[in-house]
C-alpha cells in the first residue's frame, strides 16, 4: 500500500514536470521583440528584418498622415504621405515654400521632409505639427529611407505607404503624378 502511494506520487510529479516542460531558449530572440508587427515589406533583399520597418507606413503615414495633416483626403499643401508609393511624390520633387527638394537621396540630410522633423528646422514649424515629435530612431530611419531611394537595391520598405508595399528601385528622380508637393507647414 505504501509502495503504491510512493509510486503514484512519483508518477504525479513526473507528469507535472512533463506538463510544465522546459522553457528552452531562442537563438533568434530579436526576431520576436517587435510584438509581431513586422510585415513582409519590412524585410531587406536578403530576407532579414529591416530595423526601421516600413518607413512610409510606420512613420510617414502613421505620424504625418491622417485627417487634417498629410493624409489622402485634402492633404496639407497637397502633400499626401499616406497613400501607397510615397516615394513617387517626394523623391526629386521640389518643395514649394521651403528651399530644397522634399526627398534628395544623394543628400538625405538636406531633404526638406527630413529637416522639417528636426527641432533645428529653419523653415516653418517642426513636424509633426499637432502630434508628438518623432523619436531619434524614427528620424534616423527617415533619413536612411530617403538615402535608400536613390539606390538600385531599395527594398519593399522603400516606396510603400499605408496599405501599400510598392518597391522603389533606382528612383533617384520621379514624377509628381500631376500633384505638386509642398513643405510650408509640413514636410
C-alpha positions as CSV (number, residue, x, y, z in Angstrom):
1,X,0.0,0.0,0.0
2,X,2.8,2.4,0.9
3,X,4.7,1.5,-2.2
4,X,1.6,2.2,-4.3
5,X,1.3,5.7,-2.8
6,X,5.0,6.4,-3.4
7,X,4.8,5.1,-7.0
8,X,1.6,7.2,-7.5
9,X,3.3,10.3,-6.0
10,X,6.4,9.8,-8.2
11,X,4.2,9.4,-11.3
12,X,2.3,12.5,-10.4
13,X,5.5,14.5,-10.0
14,X,6.7,13.2,-13.3
15,X,3.5,14.2,-15.1
16,X,3.7,17.7,-13.6
17,X,7.3,18.1,-14.7
18,X,6.5,16.8,-18.2
19,X,3.5,19.2,-18.5
20,X,5.4,22.2,-17.3
21,X,8.1,21.5,-19.8
22,X,11.4,23.2,-20.3
23,X,11.0,26.8,-21.4
24,X,14.1,26.5,-23.6
25,X,15.7,29.5,-25.3
26,X,15.7,31.3,-28.6
27,X,18.6,31.7,-30.9
28,X,16.9,34.5,-32.8
29,X,15.3,36.4,-29.9
30,X,15.4,39.7,-31.8
31,X,13.0,38.4,-34.4
32,X,10.3,38.2,-31.8
33,X,10.8,41.6,-30.0
34,X,8.7,43.7,-32.3
35,X,5.4,42.2,-30.9
36,X,4.6,40.6,-34.2
37,X,4.3,43.9,-36.2
38,X,6.9,43.0,-38.8
39,X,5.4,43.0,-42.3
40,X,6.8,41.3,-45.4
41,X,7.6,44.8,-46.8
42,X,9.9,45.4,-43.9
43,X,12.4,42.8,-44.9
44,X,15.7,43.5,-46.7
45,X,16.6,41.9,-50.0
46,X,18.4,39.2,-48.0
47,X,15.3,38.3,-46.1
48,X,16.5,39.8,-42.8
49,X,14.2,42.2,-41.0
50,X,14.9,45.9,-41.6
51,X,15.2,47.5,-38.1
52,X,13.4,50.6,-39.5
53,X,10.4,48.6,-40.8
54,X,8.2,50.1,-43.5
55,X,9.1,53.8,-43.1
56,X,6.3,55.1,-45.4
57,X,3.7,53.2,-43.4
58,X,5.2,53.2,-39.9
59,X,6.4,56.7,-39.8
60,X,5.2,58.9,-42.7
61,X,1.6,57.6,-42.8
62,X,1.3,56.9,-39.1
63,X,2.9,60.0,-37.8
64,X,2.3,62.6,-40.6
65,X,-0.8,61.3,-42.4
66,X,-4.4,61.4,-41.3
67,X,-7.2,63.9,-41.1
68,X,-6.0,67.5,-41.2
69,X,-2.4,66.6,-41.9
70,X,-0.7,64.8,-44.9
71,X,-3.4,62.1,-45.4
72,X,-5.2,61.1,-48.6
73,X,-8.1,63.5,-48.3
74,X,-7.3,67.2,-48.5
75,X,-3.6,66.8,-47.5
76,X,-1.9,69.9,-46.2
77,X,-0.2,71.8,-49.0
78,X,-1.1,68.9,-51.4
79,X,1.5,66.6,-49.7
80,X,0.0,63.1,-49.3
81,X,2.3,61.0,-47.2
82,X,-0.3,58.3,-46.5
83,X,-1.4,56.6,-49.8
84,X,0.8,54.0,-51.5
85,X,4.0,54.9,-53.4
86,X,5.1,57.9,-51.3
87,X,8.5,57.9,-53.0
88,X,6.9,58.9,-56.3
89,X,5.5,62.0,-54.7
90,X,8.6,63.2,-52.8
91,X,11.8,61.9,-54.4
92,X,13.3,64.6,-56.5
93,X,10.3,66.8,-56.1
94,X,11.0,70.5,-55.2
95,X,9.3,71.8,-52.1
96,X,7.0,74.8,-52.7
97,X,7.8,77.2,-49.9
98,X,10.9,75.8,-48.2
99,X,14.1,75.8,-50.3
100,X,15.2,72.4,-51.5
101,X,13.9,69.0,-52.5
102,X,11.4,67.0,-50.5
103,X,13.5,63.9,-50.6
104,X,17.0,64.1,-52.0
105,X,18.6,60.6,-51.9
106,X,22.1,62.0,-52.8
107,X,22.0,64.2,-49.7
108,X,19.3,62.9,-47.4
109,X,20.3,65.3,-44.6
110,X,19.3,68.2,-46.9
111,X,15.9,66.8,-47.7
112,X,13.0,69.0,-46.7
113,X,11.0,66.1,-45.2
114,X,14.0,65.3,-43.1
115,X,14.8,68.8,-41.9
116,X,11.2,69.5,-41.1
117,X,11.1,66.9,-38.4
118,X,14.2,68.3,-36.6
119,X,14.0,70.6,-33.7
120,X,16.6,72.8,-35.5
121,X,14.3,73.2,-38.5
122,X,14.6,76.7,-40.1
123,X,11.6,76.7,-42.4
124,X,8.3,76.9,-40.7
125,X,7.2,74.8,-37.8
126,X,8.7,71.4,-36.7
127,X,6.7,68.5,-37.9
128,X,4.5,66.7,-37.0
129,X,2.7,69.9,-36.1
130,X,0.0,68.6,-33.8
131,X,1.5,65.3,-32.7
132,X,4.5,64.3,-30.6
133,X,7.9,64.8,-32.2
134,X,9.5,61.8,-33.9
135,X,11.9,59.8,-31.8
136,X,15.6,59.9,-32.7
137,X,15.3,56.4,-34.1
138,X,12.4,57.4,-36.3
139,X,14.3,60.5,-37.5
140,X,17.4,58.3,-38.3
141,X,15.2,55.8,-40.1
142,X,13.6,58.6,-42.2
143,X,17.0,59.8,-43.2
144,X,18.1,56.3,-44.1
145,X,14.9,55.7,-46.1
146,X,15.5,58.9,-48.1
147,X,19.1,57.9,-48.9
148,X,18.0,54.4,-50.0
149,X,15.6,55.8,-52.6
150,X,18.5,56.5,-54.9
151,X,20.0,53.1,-54.7
152,X,19.2,50.3,-57.1
153,X,18.8,47.9,-54.2
154,X,15.9,49.7,-52.4
155,X,13.7,47.2,-50.6
156,X,9.9,46.9,-50.2
157,X,10.2,49.3,-47.3
158,X,11.1,52.0,-49.8
159,X,8.1,53.1,-51.8
160,X,5.2,51.7,-49.9
161,X,2.7,53.6,-47.8
162,X,-0.2,52.7,-45.6
163,X,-1.7,49.7,-47.4
164,X,1.0,49.7,-50.0
165,X,4.3,48.0,-50.3
166,X,5.4,49.0,-53.7
167,X,9.2,48.7,-54.1
168,X,11.2,51.5,-55.4
169,X,14.2,50.6,-57.5
170,X,16.6,53.3,-58.8
171,X,14.1,56.1,-58.1
172,X,16.6,58.9,-58.0
173,X,14.1,61.1,-59.8
174,X,10.4,60.9,-60.0
175,X,7.3,62.5,-61.5
176,X,4.7,64.3,-59.4
177,X,1.8,62.3,-60.9
178,X,0.1,65.6,-61.6
179,X,0.3,66.6,-58.0
180,X,2.5,69.3,-56.7
181,X,4.0,68.8,-53.2
182,X,5.0,71.4,-50.7
183,X,6.6,71.8,-47.3
184,X,5.4,75.1,-45.9
185,X,3.6,73.7,-42.9
186,X,4.6,70.1,-43.4
187,X,7.4,68.2,-44.9
